[in-house]
Amino acid sequence: MGETPRRPDTGAEAMADARWRQVRALGRMSALSGMVFAALFVVALVLVQHAPKLRDPDAVYARFYAAGGSALATLGIYVVPFAGIALLWHLSATRAMFRAVPREFSPVQTWLQMAAGVLFLCMMFVGSATVGAVALLSTFAVNPLPAPDVARALAAVGYGLLFIFGVRVAGMYMITTIGMARSAGLMPRWLAVIGYLAALFLLVSTTYHPAVLLVFPAWVVVVSVVLLLRAGRAAAAERT
């Protein structure tokens, strides 16, 4: 007697389809929030650059005070919280997307990813606030305004938080996210290699050039788009 053909488990297929629909929805949320974060972060970075910088002489601070500060630099400080909110959405959506994929992840890796993302967010908030503190005081006509040495010290704190601590926890977030994406089968090897190299650059970077801060948001945009596209392909592959 021939074997009875096995009928497909429609219940299991329906559960798999529902799971991958959730993955794609979370991927769209991760991609959209990641792009919004990157755009707002770049806008805030450009605007805050209108405040006196760490190496500027006292004459630059004097002219800045005499002009009543910079409305653009103050606006940049107000943009930063919205970039942080978009980053929180991106972190949460990316983490939820990985958890929806039927794969096992190391608990250490998942907690490191979340901790690194939240730490970068805190560094971004505090660092930008200290760098832009002088612009905020000048805009609101607070008297007496701090001496250039005090303002420069505040800028030094902000630069340290962003360029020493912030970029390194951003690199840690990139490493852990790449590892989870590779385990989930959602990231190609070539992009993982590029991401690891970019993360290594952030971990060992000693420059204070603002361009360094653009590495992380650029990576977020690229990875968000790739994860969204790969999630759709993985769902199609599982059906076949």
Order of alpha helices (4+ residues) and beta strands (2+ residues): alpha-alpha-alpha-alpha-alpha-alpha-alpha-alpha-alpha
